[in-house]
């Protein structure tokens, strides 16, 4: 799938250790997956793919172009601190998403049972 990405705007946010970007992407066929877009953007921006978050992908019906908005971070701790968990989940592969959701469900169930046990002691 041939894609071309043109970076429209980059704004540094040094206090939050990230840079806001907006870009225009032209592609053939269906809209590429977030993971594919992330790889192409990382190459265009010169950033590490694991520190890149695509917040918004806007396409017009039937067109083969999209407007992208997102951030690339200086380090992983800043990214995990500032980004919501559901946004970070979108940037994982399907298998990784399933594993992470299962892990979160188990942690939630364990916390709930611990709270119930503490309630019974009273």
ABEGO torsion letter per residue (X at the ends): XBBBBBBABBBBBAAAGBBBBBBBBBBBEBBBBAAAAAAAAAAAAGBBAAABBBABBBBBBGBABBBBBEBBBABAAAAAAABBAAAAAAABBAAAAAAAAAAAAAAAAAAAAAAAAAAAAX
